[in-house]
Amino acid sequence: MAVTSILEWGRSGTDVSVKEVASTREDLVTMLFGTIMISGLAIDGWAHKNVIDTLEGFFTPYHGVLYLGYAGTAAWTFLLAYRRRDRAPVWWRDGWPSGYRLGAIGALIFFVGGFGDMIWHQTIGIEIGLLPSFSPTHIVASIGGIILGTSPLRSWWASREGGVRSFTGVLSMTYAIMGALVMLNYGASFMTIAPARPYEPVLGDYGGIIDTPQEFLAVQGVSSYIITTLLLTVPLLLMHRRRATFGAGAALVAGIAVRLMVINEFPSPYLTVCAVAVCGALLADLALVRLDAARGAEAPLRLPLAGAVYAGLVCAGQLAGLELAQGVRWPAELWAGTIVLVAGLGALLGGLAARPARHDV
């Protein structure tokens, strides 16, 4: 099993530590345990919404799957360092393959959050509605799980390889945003019905605009598209900054869609929204790969263009799916402006992610 070794040298020229990139097989095993963990997270989210009357405390079958996946991922992460103790005698400090030391820290953070969640459930009870997204123990565990589960992503970046490495890296990032959705379920645009409701400004007796429930709903809808754009575009740009990978953007959208559909038992209007949004993301993936082939990976404004194309097409796909399933009743200024708004936000994020040109430093 070939493993790439990278020597890090101190200022004195002496060997400080040995950094290794995990093998492809090791990353695949990590993703196997990560799949169990994210599956447990999905079914636990489903249980919190659909079978809450049968949940009693922390010790449930749904938590069992989640924590089995966590235990496997954490144990495998520590084993990867321990197996390298012949090359790094202080293995718990120096034996980690690239990307996995941070994962080990994530495992400890998840443990703290999970232990706290057990106490929380046993003393305070089960969260329902919006409460699971704001539970402090859920937030801590989610952050730890994201750090732990993205070890193969960082390993992919360190290896600078494509092929199966790209698969494990993209899947790792997809699981990360599925985990982040625990804290952002309430803000996901895939589940908003706002564009299917009419909006007309209402004038008051003295000429001013009156705040109405329709206006609040429209604001909530636009806000959800902004939140979802941030959730999707930031990780897409992190991957695209290193290499154009076909399917990366679609995988992120599909990951969010699968989690939301499982939790909500595949409601038909939103299922169409998710399906067409994935198609929009696939179009963006194709466009970004073709742009890199034509313009090169160092082309000016590469990341701002990528952010705009991806965010705009995913948003347009969601609205097109809602139009097919139920009909969009927002005025043209609102739905078209939302697409332009998120495309501009994507371009801004791309500009922030881009490396400064030499003359700008």
NORVEN-V101943 format. One record per pair of residues at least 4 apart in sequence whose ideal C-beta (glycine too) atoms are under 6 Angstrom apart, sorted by the first residue. I is the first residue (numbers start at 1). J is the second residue. D is the distance in Angstrom with one decimal. If there is no record, write none. Layout:
i=I j=J d=D
i=I j=J d=D
This chain:
i=1 j=23 d=5.0
i=3 j=20 d=5.3
i=3 j=23 d=5.5
i=4 j=21 d=4.4
i=5 j=20 d=5.5
i=6 j=19 d=4.6
i=8 j=16 d=5.3
i=8 j=17 d=5.7
i=8 j=19 d=5.8
i=9 j=13 d=6.0
i=10 j=14 d=5.6
i=10 j=16 d=4.6
i=17 j=94 d=4.6
i=18 j=87 d=5.6
i=19 j=98 d=5.4
i=20 j=97 d=4.9
i=21 j=97 d=6.0
i=21 j=98 d=5.1
i=21 j=158 d=5.0
i=21 j=159 d=4.7
i=22 j=26 d=4.1
i=22 j=27 d=5.5
i=22 j=97 d=3.8
i=22 j=155 d=4.9
i=24 j=164 d=5.1
i=27 j=152 d=4.2
i=27 j=155 d=5.3
i=27 j=168 d=4.5
i=29 j=76 d=6.0
i=30 j=76 d=6.0
i=30 j=151 d=5.9
i=30 j=152 d=5.2
i=31 j=152 d=5.7
i=31 j=168 d=5.3
i=31 j=171 d=5.7
i=33 j=69 d=5.8
i=33 j=72 d=3.7
i=33 j=73 d=4.1
i=33 j=76 d=5.7
i=34 j=73 d=5.6
i=34 j=149 d=4.9
i=34 j=175 d=5.5
i=36 j=69 d=3.4
i=37 j=69 d=2.8
i=37 j=70 d=5.3
i=37 j=73 d=5.7
i=38 j=175 d=4.7
i=38 j=178 d=5.6
i=40 j=44 d=6.0
i=40 j=65 d=3.4
i=40 j=66 d=3.1
i=40 j=69 d=5.2
i=41 j=66 d=5.5
i=42 j=259 d=5.5
i=42 j=262 d=4.8
i=43 j=62 d=5.1
i=44 j=62 d=4.0
i=44 j=66 d=5.4
i=45 j=263 d=4.5
i=46 j=50 d=5.6
i=46 j=262 d=5.5
i=46 j=263 d=5.1
i=47 j=51 d=5.0
i=47 j=62 d=4.5
i=48 j=132 d=5.4
i=49 j=263 d=5.6
i=52 j=128 d=5.4
i=55 j=60 d=5.8
i=55 j=126 d=5.0
i=57 j=121 d=5.2
i=57 j=122 d=5.4
i=58 j=118 d=4.4
i=58 j=121 d=3.8
i=58 j=122 d=5.7
i=63 j=67 d=5.8
i=70 j=74 d=6.0
i=70 j=110 d=6.0
i=71 j=75 d=6.0
i=73 j=148 d=5.9
i=74 j=107 d=3.9
i=77 j=100 d=5.6
i=77 j=103 d=5.0
i=77 j=104 d=5.5
i=77 j=107 d=5.9
i=80 j=97 d=5.7
i=80 j=100 d=5.7
i=81 j=91 d=5.0
i=81 j=95 d=3.8
i=81 j=96 d=4.7
i=82 j=91 d=5.4
i=84 j=88 d=5.3
i=84 j=95 d=4.1
i=85 j=91 d=4.0
i=85 j=95 d=6.0
i=88 j=94 d=3.9
i=88 j=95 d=3.9
i=90 j=94 d=5.3
i=91 j=95 d=3.4
i=96 j=100 d=4.5
i=96 j=101 d=3.8
i=98 j=158 d=3.7
i=99 j=151 d=5.0
i=99 j=154 d=2.8
i=99 j=155 d=4.3
i=99 j=158 d=5.8
i=100 j=151 d=4.8
i=102 j=147 d=5.9
i=103 j=148 d=4.9
i=103 j=151 d=3.5
i=106 j=144 d=4.8
i=106 j=147 d=2.8
i=106 j=148 d=3.5
i=107 j=148 d=4.9
i=109 j=144 d=3.1
i=110 j=114 d=5.8
i=110 j=141 d=5.3
i=110 j=144 d=3.2
i=110 j=145 d=5.1
i=110 j=148 d=5.9
i=113 j=137 d=5.2
i=113 j=140 d=3.3
i=113 j=141 d=3.0
i=113 j=144 d=5.6
i=114 j=141 d=5.2
i=116 j=137 d=4.1
i=117 j=137 d=3.9
i=119 j=123 d=6.0
i=120 j=124 d=5.4
i=120 j=137 d=4.9
i=127 j=131 d=3.7
i=127 j=132 d=4.3
i=127 j=135 d=5.3
i=130 j=186 d=5.7
i=132 j=138 d=5.9
i=133 j=183 d=5.5
i=133 j=185 d=5.3
i=133 j=186 d=5.8
i=138 j=142 d=6.0
i=139 j=183 d=5.9
i=142 j=179 d=5.4
i=142 j=182 d=4.7
i=142 j=183 d=5.9
i=145 j=149 d=5.8
i=145 j=179 d=5.2
i=146 j=176 d=4.8
i=146 j=179 d=4.9
i=149 j=175 d=5.1
i=149 j=176 d=5.9
i=150 j=172 d=5.3
i=150 j=176 d=5.0
i=152 j=168 d=4.4
i=152 j=172 d=4.2
i=153 j=169 d=4.9
i=153 j=172 d=4.0
i=153 j=173 d=5.2
i=156 j=165 d=4.7
i=156 j=169 d=3.0
i=157 j=242 d=5.8
i=159 j=165 d=5.4
i=161 j=165 d=4.1
i=162 j=166 d=5.0
i=166 j=245 d=5.1
i=170 j=248 d=4.8
i=170 j=251 d=5.1
i=173 j=235 d=5.1
i=174 j=251 d=4.7
i=174 j=252 d=5.7
i=174 j=255 d=3.9
i=177 j=231 d=5.9
i=177 j=235 d=5.8
i=177 j=252 d=5.8
i=177 j=255 d=6.0
i=178 j=255 d=4.7
i=178 j=259 d=4.8
i=181 j=185 d=6.0
i=181 j=259 d=5.5
i=187 j=224 d=5.4
i=187 j=227 d=3.8
i=188 j=228 d=5.8
i=189 j=224 d=4.0
i=189 j=225 d=4.5
i=189 j=228 d=4.2
i=189 j=318 d=5.9
i=190 j=260 d=5.4
i=190 j=273 d=5.8
i=190 j=274 d=5.6
i=191 j=260 d=5.9
i=191 j=270 d=5.6
i=192 j=221 d=4.9
i=192 j=224 d=4.7
i=194 j=217 d=5.0
i=194 j=218 d=5.8
i=194 j=220 d=5.9
i=194 j=221 d=2.6
i=195 j=221 d=5.8
i=195 j=322 d=5.6
i=195 j=328 d=4.7
i=195 j=330 d=4.8
i=195 j=335 d=6.0
i=196 j=322 d=5.9
i=196 j=326 d=4.6
i=196 j=329 d=5.9
i=197 j=217 d=5.8
i=198 j=329 d=4.5
i=199 j=214 d=5.1
i=199 j=218 d=4.6
i=199 j=330 d=5.8
i=201 j=209 d=5.5
i=202 j=210 d=4.6
i=202 j=212 d=5.4
i=204 j=208 d=4.8
i=204 j=210 d=4.7
i=211 j=215 d=5.7
i=222 j=338 d=5.5
i=225 j=315 d=5.6
i=225 j=338 d=5.5
i=225 j=342 d=5.5
i=229 j=233 d=5.4
i=229 j=311 d=4.8
i=229 j=342 d=4.4
i=229 j=345 d=5.4
i=232 j=252 d=5.3
i=233 j=307 d=5.4
i=233 j=310 d=6.0
i=233 j=311 d=5.0
i=233 j=346 d=4.9
i=233 j=349 d=5.3
i=236 j=240 d=5.9
i=236 j=249 d=5.1
i=236 j=310 d=5.4
i=237 j=241 d=5.9
i=237 j=303 d=5.9
i=237 j=307 d=5.8
i=237 j=350 d=5.8
i=237 j=353 d=4.5
i=239 j=248 d=5.1
i=240 j=306 d=5.2
i=241 j=353 d=5.8
i=244 j=288 d=5.5
i=244 j=289 d=4.9
i=244 j=292 d=4.2
i=246 j=285 d=5.1
i=246 j=289 d=4.9
i=247 j=251 d=5.7
i=247 j=285 d=5.8
i=249 j=281 d=4.4
i=249 j=284 d=5.1
i=249 j=285 d=4.8
i=249 j=310 d=5.3
i=250 j=254 d=6.0
i=250 j=278 d=5.5
i=250 j=281 d=4.2
i=250 j=282 d=4.6
i=250 j=285 d=5.6
i=253 j=277 d=5.3
i=253 j=278 d=5.1
i=253 j=281 d=4.2
i=254 j=278 d=5.3
i=257 j=261 d=5.9
i=257 j=274 d=3.6
i=261 j=266 d=4.9
i=266 j=271 d=5.5
i=269 j=325 d=4.3
i=269 j=326 d=5.0
i=272 j=321 d=4.8
i=272 j=324 d=5.6
i=272 j=325 d=3.9
i=273 j=318 d=5.4
i=273 j=321 d=3.8
i=273 j=322 d=5.2
i=276 j=317 d=4.8
i=276 j=320 d=5.1
i=276 j=321 d=3.2
i=277 j=314 d=5.7
i=277 j=317 d=4.1
i=277 j=318 d=4.6
i=279 j=317 d=5.8
i=280 j=313 d=4.3
i=280 j=314 d=5.1
i=280 j=316 d=5.8
i=280 j=317 d=2.5
i=281 j=314 d=5.3
i=283 j=313 d=5.4
i=284 j=309 d=5.3
i=284 j=310 d=4.4
i=284 j=313 d=4.3
i=287 j=309 d=5.4
i=288 j=306 d=5.3
i=291 j=295 d=5.5
i=292 j=297 d=5.6
i=295 j=299 d=3.7
i=301 j=305 d=5.3
i=303 j=350 d=3.7
i=303 j=353 d=5.1
i=303 j=354 d=4.3
i=304 j=347 d=4.3
i=304 j=350 d=3.7
i=304 j=351 d=4.7
i=306 j=350 d=5.7
i=307 j=311 d=5.9
i=307 j=346 d=3.4
i=307 j=347 d=5.2
i=307 j=349 d=4.9
i=307 j=350 d=3.2
i=308 j=312 d=5.8
i=308 j=343 d=4.5
i=308 j=346 d=4.8
i=308 j=347 d=4.0
i=310 j=346 d=6.0
i=311 j=342 d=4.6
i=311 j=343 d=5.4
i=311 j=346 d=3.0
i=312 j=339 d=5.7
i=312 j=343 d=3.4
i=315 j=339 d=5.1
i=315 j=342 d=4.6
i=316 j=339 d=5.2
i=319 j=328 d=5.9
i=319 j=335 d=5.7
i=322 j=326 d=5.9
i=322 j=328 d=5.7
i=323 j=328 d=4.6
i=328 j=335 d=5.7
i=330 j=334 d=4.1
i=330 j=335 d=4.4
i=332 j=336 d=5.3
i=333 j=337 d=5.5
i=337 j=341 d=5.9
i=356 j=360 d=4.3
i=356 j=361 d=5.2
